[in-house]
């Protein structure tokens, strides 16, 4: 489990700015902001459990 968390952290840090911004927006309580961001992350990586 720790390995998965570390991998996600590395991916967010190393991600292009748009994906890093999408990761932040996906966690937002504002659903109008979060839904498109999470959708983008899922399209980039369908196995992204955090985005789901």
mmCIF entry with sequence, helices, sheets and N, C-alpha, C, O atoms, coordinates in Angstrom:
data_MODEL
# 
_entry.id   MODEL 
# 
_entity.id                         1 
_entity.type                       polymer 
_entity.pdbx_number_of_molecules   1 
# 
_entity_poly.entity_id                      1 
_entity_poly.type                           'polypeptide(L)' 
_entity_poly.nstd_linkage                   no 
_entity_poly.nstd_monomer                   no 
_entity_poly.pdbx_seq_one_letter_code       
;(UNK)(UNK)(UNK)(UNK)(UNK)(UNK)(UNK)(UNK)(UNK)(UNK)(UNK)(UNK)(UNK)(UNK)(UNK)(UNK)
(UNK)(UNK)(UNK)(UNK)(UNK)(UNK)(UNK)(UNK)(UNK)(UNK)(UNK)(UNK)(UNK)(UNK)(UNK)(UNK)
(UNK)(UNK)(UNK)(UNK)(UNK)(UNK)(UNK)(UNK)(UNK)(UNK)(UNK)(UNK)(UNK)(UNK)(UNK)(UNK)
(UNK)(UNK)(UNK)(UNK)
;
_entity_poly.pdbx_seq_one_letter_code_can   XXXXXXXXXXXXXXXXXXXXXXXXXXXXXXXXXXXXXXXXXXXXXXXXXXXX 
_entity_poly.pdbx_strand_id                 A 
# 
loop_
_entity_poly_seq.entity_id 
_entity_poly_seq.num 
_entity_poly_seq.mon_id 
_entity_poly_seq.hetero 
1 1  UNK n 
1 2  UNK n 
1 3  UNK n 
1 4  UNK n 
1 5  UNK n 
1 6  UNK n 
1 7  UNK n 
1 8  UNK n 
1 9  UNK n 
1 10 UNK n 
1 11 UNK n 
1 12 UNK n 
1 13 UNK n 
1 14 UNK n 
1 15 UNK n 
1 16 UNK n 
1 17 UNK n 
1 18 UNK n 
1 19 UNK n 
1 20 UNK n 
1 21 UNK n 
1 22 UNK n 
1 23 UNK n 
1 24 UNK n 
1 25 UNK n 
1 26 UNK n 
1 27 UNK n 
1 28 UNK n 
1 29 UNK n 
1 30 UNK n 
1 31 UNK n 
1 32 UNK n 
1 33 UNK n 
1 34 UNK n 
1 35 UNK n 
1 36 UNK n 
1 37 UNK n 
1 38 UNK n 
1 39 UNK n 
1 40 UNK n 
1 41 UNK n 
1 42 UNK n 
1 43 UNK n 
1 44 UNK n 
1 45 UNK n 
1 46 UNK n 
1 47 UNK n 
1 48 UNK n 
1 49 UNK n 
1 50 UNK n 
1 51 UNK n 
1 52 UNK n 
# 
_struct_asym.id          A 
_struct_asym.entity_id   1 
# 
loop_
_struct_conf.conf_type_id 
_struct_conf.id 
_struct_conf.pdbx_PDB_helix_id 
_struct_conf.beg_label_comp_id 
_struct_conf.beg_label_asym_id 
_struct_conf.beg_label_seq_id 
_struct_conf.pdbx_beg_PDB_ins_code 
_struct_conf.end_label_comp_id 
_struct_conf.end_label_asym_id 
_struct_conf.end_label_seq_id 
_struct_conf.pdbx_end_PDB_ins_code 
_struct_conf.beg_auth_comp_id 
_struct_conf.beg_auth_asym_id 
_struct_conf.beg_auth_seq_id 
_struct_conf.end_auth_comp_id 
_struct_conf.end_auth_asym_id 
_struct_conf.end_auth_seq_id 
_struct_conf.pdbx_PDB_helix_class 
_struct_conf.details 
_struct_conf.pdbx_PDB_helix_length 
HELX_P HELX_P1 AA1 UNK A 2  ? UNK A 14 ? UNK A 2  UNK A 14 1 ? 13 
HELX_P HELX_P2 AA2 UNK A 17 ? UNK A 26 ? UNK A 17 UNK A 26 1 ? 10 
HELX_P HELX_P3 AA3 UNK A 31 ? UNK A 44 ? UNK A 31 UNK A 44 1 ? 14 
# 
_struct_conf_type.id          HELX_P 
_struct_conf_type.criteria    ? 
_struct_conf_type.reference   ? 
# 
loop_
_atom_site.group_PDB 
_atom_site.id 
_atom_site.type_symbol 
_atom_site.label_atom_id 
_atom_site.label_alt_id 
_atom_site.label_comp_id 
_atom_site.label_asym_id 
_atom_site.label_entity_id 
_atom_site.label_seq_id 
_atom_site.pdbx_PDB_ins_code 
_atom_site.Cartn_x 
_atom_site.Cartn_y 
_atom_site.Cartn_z 
_atom_site.occupancy 
_atom_site.B_iso_or_equiv 
_atom_site.pdbx_formal_charge 
_atom_site.auth_seq_id 
_atom_site.auth_comp_id 
_atom_site.auth_asym_id 
_atom_site.auth_atom_id 
_atom_site.pdbx_PDB_model_num 
ATOM 1   N N  . UNK A 1 1  ? 0.822   -1.188 0.000   1.00 0.00 ? 1  UNK A N  1 
ATOM 2   C CA . UNK A 1 1  ? 0.000   0.000  0.000   1.00 0.00 ? 1  UNK A CA 1 
ATOM 3   C C  . UNK A 1 1  ? 0.871   1.258  0.000   1.00 0.00 ? 1  UNK A C  1 
ATOM 4   O O  . UNK A 1 1  ? 0.567   2.230  -0.693  1.00 0.00 ? 1  UNK A O  1 
ATOM 5   N N  . UNK A 1 2  ? 1.931   1.235  0.764   1.00 0.00 ? 2  UNK A N  1 
ATOM 6   C CA . UNK A 1 2  ? 2.843   2.373  0.819   1.00 0.00 ? 2  UNK A CA 1 
ATOM 7   C C  . UNK A 1 2  ? 3.469   2.624  -0.546  1.00 0.00 ? 2  UNK A C  1 
ATOM 8   O O  . UNK A 1 2  ? 3.671   3.773  -0.938  1.00 0.00 ? 2  UNK A O  1 
ATOM 9   N N  . UNK A 1 3  ? 3.776   1.551  -1.270  1.00 0.00 ? 3  UNK A N  1 
ATOM 10  C CA . UNK A 1 3  ? 4.361   1.700  -2.602  1.00 0.00 ? 3  UNK A CA 1 
ATOM 11  C C  . UNK A 1 3  ? 3.399   2.410  -3.544  1.00 0.00 ? 3  UNK A C  1 
ATOM 12  O O  . UNK A 1 3  ? 3.817   3.245  -4.346  1.00 0.00 ? 3  UNK A O  1 
ATOM 13  N N  . UNK A 1 4  ? 2.123   2.085  -3.452  1.00 0.00 ? 4  UNK A N  1 
ATOM 14  C CA . UNK A 1 4  ? 1.125   2.718  -4.310  1.00 0.00 ? 4  UNK A CA 1 
ATOM 15  C C  . UNK A 1 4  ? 1.025   4.211  -3.978  1.00 0.00 ? 4  UNK A C  1 
ATOM 16  O O  . UNK A 1 4  ? 0.968   5.050  -4.877  1.00 0.00 ? 4  UNK A O  1 
ATOM 17  N N  . UNK A 1 5  ? 1.005   4.529  -2.699  1.00 0.00 ? 5  UNK A N  1 
ATOM 18  C CA . UNK A 1 5  ? 0.927   5.932  -2.291  1.00 0.00 ? 5  UNK A CA 1 
ATOM 19  C C  . UNK A 1 5  ? 2.147   6.709  -2.779  1.00 0.00 ? 5  UNK A C  1 
ATOM 20  O O  . UNK A 1 5  ? 2.021   7.832  -3.267  1.00 0.00 ? 5  UNK A O  1 
ATOM 21  N N  . UNK A 1 6  ? 3.316   6.110  -2.647  1.00 0.00 ? 6  UNK A N  1 
ATOM 22  C CA . UNK A 1 6  ? 4.541   6.774  -3.102  1.00 0.00 ? 6  UNK A CA 1 
ATOM 23  C C  . UNK A 1 6  ? 4.507   6.969  -4.619  1.00 0.00 ? 6  UNK A C  1 
ATOM 24  O O  . UNK A 1 6  ? 4.922   8.013  -5.122  1.00 0.00 ? 6  UNK A O  1 
ATOM 25  N N  . UNK A 1 7  ? 4.019   5.975  -5.338  1.00 0.00 ? 7  UNK A N  1 
ATOM 26  C CA . UNK A 1 7  ? 3.921   6.077  -6.796  1.00 0.00 ? 7  UNK A CA 1 
ATOM 27  C C  . UNK A 1 7  ? 2.993   7.219  -7.182  1.00 0.00 ? 7  UNK A C  1 
ATOM 28  O O  . UNK A 1 7  ? 3.311   8.002  -8.078  1.00 0.00 ? 7  UNK A O  1 
ATOM 29  N N  . UNK A 1 8  ? 1.854   7.320  -6.517  1.00 0.00 ? 8  UNK A N  1 
ATOM 30  C CA . UNK A 1 8  ? 0.918   8.400  -6.822  1.00 0.00 ? 8  UNK A CA 1 
ATOM 31  C C  . UNK A 1 8  ? 1.536   9.769  -6.551  1.00 0.00 ? 8  UNK A C  1 
ATOM 32  O O  . UNK A 1 8  ? 1.336   10.712 -7.316  1.00 0.00 ? 8  UNK A O  1 
ATOM 33  N N  . UNK A 1 9  ? 2.279   9.867  -5.466  1.00 0.00 ? 9  UNK A N  1 
ATOM 34  C CA . UNK A 1 9  ? 2.941   11.133 -5.149  1.00 0.00 ? 9  UNK A CA 1 
ATOM 35  C C  . UNK A 1 9  ? 3.952   11.487 -6.221  1.00 0.00 ? 9  UNK A C  1 
ATOM 36  O O  . UNK A 1 9  ? 4.016   12.635 -6.662  1.00 0.00 ? 9  UNK A O  1 
ATOM 37  N N  . UNK A 1 10 ? 4.738   10.518 -6.641  1.00 0.00 ? 10 UNK A N  1 
ATOM 38  C CA . UNK A 1 10 ? 5.745   10.759 -7.685  1.00 0.00 ? 10 UNK A CA 1 
ATOM 39  C C  . UNK A 1 10 ? 5.063   11.152 -8.989  1.00 0.00 ? 10 UNK A C  1 
ATOM 40  O O  . UNK A 1 10 ? 5.534   12.053 -9.685  1.00 0.00 ? 10 UNK A O  1 
ATOM 41  N N  . UNK A 1 11 ? 3.964   10.492 -9.328  1.00 0.00 ? 11 UNK A N  1 
ATOM 42  C CA . UNK A 1 11 ? 3.258   10.819 -10.568 1.00 0.00 ? 11 UNK A CA 1 
ATOM 43  C C  . UNK A 1 11 ? 2.699   12.233 -10.529 1.00 0.00 ? 11 UNK A C  1 
ATOM 44  O O  . UNK A 1 11 ? 2.746   12.947 -11.531 1.00 0.00 ? 11 UNK A O  1 
ATOM 45  N N  . UNK A 1 12 ? 2.178   12.636 -9.401  1.00 0.00 ? 12 UNK A N  1 
ATOM 46  C CA . UNK A 1 12 ? 1.624   13.991 -9.290  1.00 0.00 ? 12 UNK A CA 1 
ATOM 47  C C  . UNK A 1 12 ? 2.736   15.027 -9.377  1.00 0.00 ? 12 UNK A C  1 
ATOM 48  O O  . UNK A 1 12 ? 2.575   16.061 -10.025 1.00 0.00 ? 12 UNK A O  1 
ATOM 49  N N  . UNK A 1 13 ? 3.853   14.755 -8.733  1.00 0.00 ? 13 UNK A N  1 
ATOM 50  C CA . UNK A 1 13 ? 4.970   15.695 -8.762  1.00 0.00 ? 13 UNK A CA 1 
ATOM 51  C C  . UNK A 1 13 ? 5.573   15.785 -10.162 1.00 0.00 ? 13 UNK A C  1 
ATOM 52  O O  . UNK A 1 13 ? 5.913   16.871 -10.631 1.00 0.00 ? 13 UNK A O  1 
ATOM 53  N N  . UNK A 1 14 ? 5.702   14.641 -10.823 1.00 0.00 ? 14 UNK A N  1 
ATOM 54  C CA . UNK A 1 14 ? 6.337   14.604 -12.138 1.00 0.00 ? 14 UNK A CA 1 
ATOM 55  C C  . UNK A 1 14 ? 5.353   14.866 -13.278 1.00 0.00 ? 14 UNK A C  1 
ATOM 56  O O  . UNK A 1 14 ? 5.764   14.966 -14.434 1.00 0.00 ? 14 UNK A O  1 
ATOM 57  N N  . UNK A 1 15 ? 4.084   14.975 -12.972 1.00 0.00 ? 15 UNK A N  1 
ATOM 58  C CA . UNK A 1 15 ? 3.067   15.148 -14.008 1.00 0.00 ? 15 UNK A CA 1 
ATOM 59  C C  . UNK A 1 15 ? 3.204   16.524 -14.661 1.00 0.00 ? 15 UNK A C  1 
ATOM 60  O O  . UNK A 1 15 ? 3.664   17.483 -14.042 1.00 0.00 ? 15 UNK A O  1 
ATOM 61  N N  . UNK A 1 16 ? 2.796   16.592 -15.912 1.00 0.00 ? 16 UNK A N  1 
ATOM 62  C CA . UNK A 1 16 ? 2.754   17.908 -16.559 1.00 0.00 ? 16 UNK A CA 1 
ATOM 63  C C  . UNK A 1 16 ? 1.818   18.825 -15.768 1.00 0.00 ? 16 UNK A C  1 
ATOM 64  O O  . UNK A 1 16 ? 0.930   18.340 -15.067 1.00 0.00 ? 16 UNK A O  1 
ATOM 65  N N  . UNK A 1 17 ? 2.003   20.125 -15.869 1.00 0.00 ? 17 UNK A N  1 
ATOM 66  C CA . UNK A 1 17 ? 1.190   21.056 -15.073 1.00 0.00 ? 17 UNK A CA 1 
ATOM 67  C C  . UNK A 1 17 ? -0.315  20.839 -15.205 1.00 0.00 ? 17 UNK A C  1 
ATOM 68  O O  . UNK A 1 17 ? -1.039  20.963 -14.216 1.00 0.00 ? 17 UNK A O  1 
ATOM 69  N N  . UNK A 1 18 ? -0.797  20.521 -16.391 1.00 0.00 ? 18 UNK A N  1 
ATOM 70  C CA . UNK A 1 18 ? -2.243  20.323 -16.566 1.00 0.00 ? 18 UNK A CA 1 
ATOM 71  C C  . UNK A 1 18 ? -2.731  19.136 -15.753 1.00 0.00 ? 18 UNK A C  1 
ATOM 72  O O  . UNK A 1 18 ? -3.812  19.194 -15.167 1.00 0.00 ? 18 UNK A O  1 
ATOM 73  N N  . UNK A 1 19 ? -1.958  18.067 -15.708 1.00 0.00 ? 19 UNK A N  1 
ATOM 74  C CA . UNK A 1 19 ? -2.370  16.899 -14.930 1.00 0.00 ? 19 UNK A CA 1 
ATOM 75  C C  . UNK A 1 19 ? -2.231  17.161 -13.437 1.00 0.00 ? 19 UNK A C  1 
ATOM 76  O O  . UNK A 1 19 ? -3.045  16.680 -12.649 1.00 0.00 ? 19 UNK A O  1 
ATOM 77  N N  . UNK A 1 20 ? -1.231  17.904 -13.043 1.00 0.00 ? 20 UNK A N  1 
ATOM 78  C CA . UNK A 1 20 ? -1.085  18.253 -11.630 1.00 0.00 ? 20 UNK A CA 1 
ATOM 79  C C  . UNK A 1 20 ? -2.262  19.124 -11.191 1.00 0.00 ? 20 UNK A C  1 
ATOM 80  O O  . UNK A 1 20 ? -2.796  18.956 -10.094 1.00 0.00 ? 20 UNK A O  1 
ATOM 81  N N  . UNK A 1 21 ? -2.655  20.045 -12.050 1.00 0.00 ? 21 UNK A N  1 
ATOM 82  C CA . UNK A 1 21 ? -3.802  20.895 -11.749 1.00 0.00 ? 21 UNK A CA 1 
ATOM 83  C C  . UNK A 1 21 ? -5.083  20.058 -11.712 1.00 0.00 ? 21 UNK A C  1 
ATOM 84  O O  . UNK A 1 21 ? -5.947  20.281 -10.864 1.00 0.00 ? 21 UNK A O  1 
ATOM 85  N N  . UNK A 1 22 ? -5.202  19.105 -12.620 1.00 0.00 ? 22 UNK A N  1 
ATOM 86  C CA . UNK A 1 22 ? -6.375  18.224 -12.639 1.00 0.00 ? 22 UNK A CA 1 
ATOM 87  C C  . UNK A 1 22 ? -6.430  17.384 -11.373 1.00 0.00 ? 22 UNK A C  1 
ATOM 88  O O  . UNK A 1 22 ? -7.515  17.145 -10.843 1.00 0.00 ? 22 UNK A O  1 
ATOM 89  N N  . UNK A 1 23 ? -5.287  16.932 -10.877 1.00 0.00 ? 23 UNK A N  1 
ATOM 90  C CA . UNK A 1 23 ? -5.255  16.159 -9.635  1.00 0.00 ? 23 UNK A CA 1 
ATOM 91  C C  . UNK A 1 23 ? -5.776  16.999 -8.472  1.00 0.00 ? 23 UNK A C  1 
ATOM 92  O O  . UNK A 1 23 ? -6.541  16.512 -7.640  1.00 0.00 ? 23 UNK A O  1 
ATOM 93  N N  . UNK A 1 24 ? -5.364  18.247 -8.419  1.00 0.00 ? 24 UNK A N  1 
ATOM 94  C CA . UNK A 1 24 ? -5.824  19.148 -7.360  1.00 0.00 ? 24 UNK A CA 1 
ATOM 95  C C  . UNK A 1 24 ? -7.325  19.416 -7.505  1.00 0.00 ? 24 UNK A C  1 
ATOM 96  O O  . UNK A 1 24 ? -8.069  19.360 -6.526  1.00 0.00 ? 24 UNK A O  1 
ATOM 97  N N  . UNK A 1 25 ? -7.759  19.706 -8.728  1.00 0.00 ? 25 UNK A N  1 
ATOM 98  C CA . UNK A 1 25 ? -9.162  20.027 -8.964  1.00 0.00 ? 25 UNK A CA 1 
ATOM 99  C C  . UNK A 1 25 ? -10.067 18.825 -8.723  1.00 0.00 ? 25 UNK A C  1 
ATOM 100 O O  . UNK A 1 25 ? -11.206 18.983 -8.284  1.00 0.00 ? 25 UNK A O  1 
ATOM 101 N N  . UNK A 1 26 ? -9.575  17.644 -9.004  1.00 0.00 ? 26 UNK A N  1 
ATOM 102 C CA . UNK A 1 26 ? -10.356 16.423 -8.807  1.00 0.00 ? 26 UNK A CA 1 
ATOM 103 C C  . UNK A 1 26 ? -10.720 16.250 -7.333  1.00 0.00 ? 26 UNK A C  1 
ATOM 104 O O  . UNK A 1 26 ? -11.770 15.692 -7.016  1.00 0.00 ? 26 UNK A O  1 
ATOM 105 N N  . UNK A 1 27 ? -9.878  16.713 -6.452  1.00 0.00 ? 27 UNK A N  1 
ATOM 106 C CA . UNK A 1 27 ? -10.125 16.588 -5.014  1.00 0.00 ? 27 UNK A CA 1 
ATOM 107 C C  . UNK A 1 27 ? -10.994 17.727 -4.464  1.00 0.00 ? 27 UNK A C  1 
ATOM 108 O O  . UNK A 1 27 ? -11.284 17.765 -3.268  1.00 0.00 ? 27 UNK A O  1 
ATOM 109 N N  . UNK A 1 28 ? -11.402 18.636 -5.323  1.00 0.00 ? 28 UNK A N  1 
ATOM 110 C CA . UNK A 1 28 ? -12.177 19.797 -4.895  1.00 0.00 ? 28 UNK A CA 1 
ATOM 111 C C  . UNK A 1 28 ? -13.595 19.406 -4.474  1.00 0.00 ? 28 UNK A C  1 
ATOM 112 O O  . UNK A 1 28 ? -14.158 18.435 -4.980  1.00 0.00 ? 28 UNK A O  1 
ATOM 113 N N  . UNK A 1 29 ? -14.156 20.167 -3.550  1.00 0.00 ? 29 UNK A N  1 
ATOM 114 C CA . UNK A 1 29 ? -15.554 19.976 -3.151  1.00 0.00 ? 29 UNK A CA 1 
ATOM 115 C C  . UNK A 1 29 ? -16.512 20.610 -4.154  1.00 0.00 ? 29 UNK A C  1 
ATOM 116 O O  . UNK A 1 29 ? -17.717 20.363 -4.112  1.00 0.00 ? 29 UNK A O  1 
ATOM 117 N N  . UNK A 1 30 ? -15.976 21.424 -5.050  1.00 0.00 ? 30 UNK A N  1 
ATOM 118 C CA . UNK A 1 30 ? -16.775 22.060 -6.097  1.00 0.00 ? 30 UNK A CA 1 
ATOM 119 C C  . UNK A 1 30 ? -16.955 21.051 -7.231  1.00 0.00 ? 30 UNK A C  1 
ATOM 120 O O  . UNK A 1 30 ? -16.031 20.811 -8.008  1.00 0.00 ? 30 UNK A O  1 
ATOM 121 N N  . UNK A 1 31 ? -18.152 20.461 -7.321  1.00 0.00 ? 31 UNK A N  1 
ATOM 122 C CA . UNK A 1 31 ? -18.386 19.389 -8.293  1.00 0.00 ? 31 UNK A CA 1 
ATOM 123 C C  . UNK A 1 31 ? -18.262 19.849 -9.739  1.00 0.00 ? 31 UNK A C  1 
ATOM 124 O O  . UNK A 1 31 ? -17.881 19.064 -10.607 1.00 0.00 ? 31 UNK A O  1 
ATOM 125 N N  . UNK A 1 32 ? -18.576 21.105 -10.006 1.00 0.00 ? 32 UNK A N  1 
ATOM 126 C CA . UNK A 1 32 ? -18.434 21.619 -11.375 1.00 0.00 ? 32 UNK A CA 1 
ATOM 127 C C  . UNK A 1 32 ? -16.969 21.660 -11.788 1.00 0.00 ? 32 UNK A C  1 
ATOM 128 O O  . UNK A 1 32 ? -16.660 21.582 -12.977 1.00 0.00 ? 32 UNK A O  1 
ATOM 129 N N  . UNK A 1 33 ? -16.086 21.778 -10.844 1.00 0.00 ? 33 UNK A N  1 
ATOM 130 C CA . UNK A 1 33 ? -14.649 21.781 -11.093 1.00 0.00 ? 33 UNK A CA 1 
ATOM 131 C C  . UNK A 1 33 ? -14.097 20.353 -11.045 1.00 0.00 ? 33 UNK A C  1 
ATOM 132 O O  . UNK A 1 33 ? -13.255 19.976 -11.861 1.00 0.00 ? 33 UNK A O  1 
ATOM 133 N N  . UNK A 1 34 ? -14.577 19.570 -10.087 1.00 0.00 ? 34 UNK A N  1 
ATOM 134 C CA . UNK A 1 34 ? -14.019 18.240 -9.838  1.00 0.00 ? 34 UNK A CA 1 
ATOM 135 C C  . UNK A 1 34 ? -14.355 17.229 -10.932 1.00 0.00 ? 34 UNK A C  1 
ATOM 136 O O  . UNK A 1 34 ? -13.487 16.458 -11.342 1.00 0.00 ? 34 UNK A O  1 
ATOM 137 N N  . UNK A 1 35 ? -15.580 17.220 -11.403 1.00 0.00 ? 35 UNK A N  1 
ATOM 138 C CA . UNK A 1 35 ? -15.996 16.184 -12.357 1.00 0.00 ? 35 UNK A CA 1 
ATOM 139 C C  . UNK A 1 35 ? -15.173 16.218 -13.647 1.00 0.00 ? 35 UNK A C  1 
ATOM 140 O O  . UNK A 1 35 ? -14.675 15.170 -14.058 1.00 0.00 ? 35 UNK A O  1 
ATOM 141 N N  . UNK A 1 36 ? -15.006 17.372 -14.309 1.00 0.00 ? 36 UNK A N  1 
ATOM 142 C CA . UNK A 1 36 ? -14.175 17.368 -15.522 1.00 0.00 ? 36 UNK A CA 1 
ATOM 143 C C  . UNK A 1 36 ? -12.713 17.004 -15.242 1.00 0.00 ? 36 UNK A C  1 
ATOM 144 O O  . UNK A 1 36 ? -12.063 16.345 -16.053 1.00 0.00 ? 36 UNK A O  1 
ATOM 145 N N  . UNK A 1 37 ? -12.208 17.438 -14.094 1.00 0.00 ? 37 UNK A N  1 
ATOM 146 C CA . UNK A 1 37 ? -10.819 17.134 -13.751 1.00 0.00 ? 37 UNK A CA 1 
ATOM 147 C C  . UNK A 1 37 ? -10.635 15.631 -13.524 1.00 0.00 ? 37 UNK A C  1 
ATOM 148 O O  . UNK A 1 37 ? -9.684  15.032 -14.025 1.00 0.00 ? 37 UNK A O  1 
ATOM 149 N N  . UNK A 1 38 ? -11.543 15.036 -12.774 1.00 0.00 ? 38 UNK A N  1 
ATOM 150 C CA . UNK A 1 38 ? -11.463 13.590 -12.529 1.00 0.00 ? 38 UNK A CA 1 
ATOM 151 C C  . UNK A 1 38 ? -11.627 12.812 -13.830 1.00 0.00 ? 38 UNK A C  1 
ATOM 152 O O  . UNK A 1 38 ? -10.964 11.798 -14.045 1.00 0.00 ? 38 UNK A O  1 
ATOM 153 N N  . UNK A 1 39 ? -12.510 13.291 -14.690 1.00 0.00 ? 39 UNK A N  1 
ATOM 154 C CA . UNK A 1 39 ? -12.715 12.642 -15.990 1.00 0.00 ? 39 UNK A CA 1 
ATOM 155 C C  . UNK A 1 39 ? -11.423 12.646 -16.806 1.00 0.00 ? 39 UNK A C  1 
ATOM 156 O O  . UNK A 1 39 ? -11.072 11.642 -17.427 1.00 0.00 ? 39 UNK A O  1 
ATOM 157 N N  . UNK A 1 40 ? -10.719 13.779 -16.804 1.00 0.00 ? 40 UNK A N  1 
ATOM 158 C CA . UNK A 1 40 ? -9.439  13.870 -17.512 1.00 0.00 ? 40 UNK A CA 1 
ATOM 159 C C  . UNK A 1 40 ? -8.432  12.872 -16.944 1.00 0.00 ? 40 UNK A C  1 
ATOM 160 O O  . UNK A 1 40 ? -7.743  12.179 -17.692 1.00 0.00 ? 40 UNK A O  1 
ATOM 161 N N  . UNK A 1 41 ? -8.355  12.808 -15.624 1.00 0.00 ? 41 UNK A N  1 
ATOM 162 C CA . UNK A 1 41 ? -7.411  11.881 -14.997 1.00 0.00 ? 41 UNK A CA 1 
ATOM 163 C C  . UNK A 1 41 ? -7.750  10.436 -15.319 1.00 0.00 ? 41 UNK A C  1 
ATOM 164 O O  . UNK A 1 41 ? -6.851  9.626  -15.543 1.00 0.00 ? 41 UNK A O  1 
ATOM 165 N N  . UNK A 1 42 ? -9.032  10.102 -15.348 1.00 0.00 ? 42 UNK A N  1 
ATOM 166 C CA . UNK A 1 42 ? -9.450  8.737  -15.667 1.00 0.00 ? 42 UNK A CA 1 
ATOM 167 C C  . UNK A 1 42 ? -9.138  8.408  -17.117 1.00 0.00 ? 42 UNK A C  1 
ATOM 168 O O  . UNK A 1 42 ? -8.748  7.282  -17.424 1.00 0.00 ? 42 UNK A O  1 
ATOM 169 N N  . UNK A 1 43 ? -9.305  9.375  -18.015 1.00 0.00 ? 43 UNK A N  1 
ATOM 170 C CA . UNK A 1 43 ? -8.955  9.139  -19.423 1.00 0.00 ? 43 UNK A CA 1 
ATOM 171 C C  . UNK A 1 43 ? -7.458  8.905  -19.576 1.00 0.00 ? 43 UNK A C  1 
ATOM 172 O O  . UNK A 1 43 ? -7.039  8.076  -20.384 1.00 0.00 ? 43 UNK A O  1 
ATOM 173 N N  . UNK A 1 44 ? -6.649  9.630  -18.806 1.00 0.00 ? 44 UNK A N  1 
ATOM 174 C CA . UNK A 1 44 ? -5.195  9.471  -18.863 1.00 0.00 ? 44 UNK A CA 1 
ATOM 175 C C  . UNK A 1 44 ? -4.758  8.136  -18.276 1.00 0.00 ? 44 UNK A C  1 
ATOM 176 O O  . UNK A 1 44 ? -3.821  7.508  -18.769 1.00 0.00 ? 44 UNK A O  1 
ATOM 177 N N  . UNK A 1 45 ? -5.454  7.699  -17.202 1.00 0.00 ? 45 UNK A N  1 
ATOM 178 C CA . UNK A 1 45 ? -5.096  6.454  -16.522 1.00 0.00 ? 45 UNK A CA 1 
ATOM 179 C C  . UNK A 1 45 ? -6.371  5.829  -15.977 1.00 0.00 ? 45 UNK A C  1 
ATOM 180 O O  . UNK A 1 45 ? -6.800  6.167  -14.874 1.00 0.00 ? 45 UNK A O  1 
ATOM 181 N N  . UNK A 1 46 ? -6.991  4.911  -16.740 1.00 0.00 ? 46 UNK A N  1 
ATOM 182 C CA . UNK A 1 46 ? -8.249  4.306  -16.310 1.00 0.00 ? 46 UNK A CA 1 
ATOM 183 C C  . UNK A 1 46 ? -8.168  3.543  -14.984 1.00 0.00 ? 46 UNK A C  1 
ATOM 184 O O  . UNK A 1 46 ? -9.197  3.250  -14.376 1.00 0.00 ? 46 UNK A O  1 
ATOM 185 N N  . UNK A 1 47 ? -6.979  3.229  -14.544 1.00 0.00 ? 47 UNK A N  1 
ATOM 186 C CA . UNK A 1 47 ? -6.821  2.495  -13.271 1.00 0.00 ? 47 UNK A CA 1 
ATOM 187 C C  . UNK A 1 47 ? -6.577  3.429  -12.090 1.00 0.00 ? 47 UNK A C  1 
ATOM 188 O O  . UNK A 1 47 ? -6.269  2.967  -10.991 1.00 0.00 ? 47 UNK A O  1 
ATOM 189 N N  . UNK A 1 48 ? -6.708  4.728  -12.302 1.00 0.00 ? 48 UNK A N  1 
ATOM 190 C CA . UNK A 1 48 ? -6.478  5.712  -11.248 1.00 0.00 ? 48 UNK A CA 1 
ATOM 191 C C  . UNK A 1 48 ? -7.622  5.644  -10.235 1.00 0.00 ? 48 UNK A C  1 
ATOM 192 O O  . UNK A 1 48 ? -8.680  6.238  -10.444 1.00 0.00 ? 48 UNK A O  1 
ATOM 193 N N  . UNK A 1 49 ? -7.406  4.924  -9.147  1.00 0.00 ? 49 UNK A N  1 
ATOM 194 C CA . UNK A 1 49 ? -8.434  4.730  -8.133  1.00 0.00 ? 49 UNK A CA 1 
ATOM 195 C C  . UNK A 1 49 ? -8.793  6.033  -7.434  1.00 0.00 ? 49 UNK A C  1 
ATOM 196 O O  . UNK A 1 49 ? -9.942  6.217  -7.030  1.00 0.00 ? 49 UNK A O  1 
ATOM 197 N N  . UNK A 1 50 ? -7.846  6.925  -7.286  1.00 0.00 ? 50 UNK A N  1 
ATOM 198 C CA . UNK A 1 50 ? -8.123  8.200  -6.625  1.00 0.00 ? 50 UNK A CA 1 
ATOM 199 C C  . UNK A 1 50 ? -9.124  9.009  -7.436  1.00 0.00 ? 50 UNK A C  1 
ATOM 200 O O  . UNK A 1 50 ? -10.042 9.602  -6.869  1.00 0.00 ? 50 UNK A O  1 
ATOM 201 N N  . UNK A 1 51 ? -8.962  9.040  -8.736  1.00 0.00 ? 51 UNK A N  1 
ATOM 202 C CA . UNK A 1 51 ? -9.877  9.808  -9.597  1.00 0.00 ? 51 UNK A CA 1 
ATOM 203 C C  . UNK A 1 51 ? -11.271 9.203  -9.616  1.00 0.00 ? 51 UNK A C  1 
ATOM 204 O O  . UNK A 1 51 ? -12.264 9.921  -9.729  1.00 0.00 ? 51 UNK A O  1 
ATOM 205 N N  . UNK A 1 52 ? -11.344 7.893  -9.507  1.00 0.00 ? 52 UNK A N  1 
ATOM 206 C CA . UNK A 1 52 ? -12.666 7.241  -9.476  1.00 0.00 ? 52 UNK A CA 1 
ATOM 207 C C  . UNK A 1 52 ? -13.352 7.556  -8.183  1.00 0.00 ? 52 UNK A C  1 
ATOM 208 O O  . UNK A 1 52 ? -14.475 7.106  -7.954  1.00 0.00 ? 52 UNK A O  1 
# 
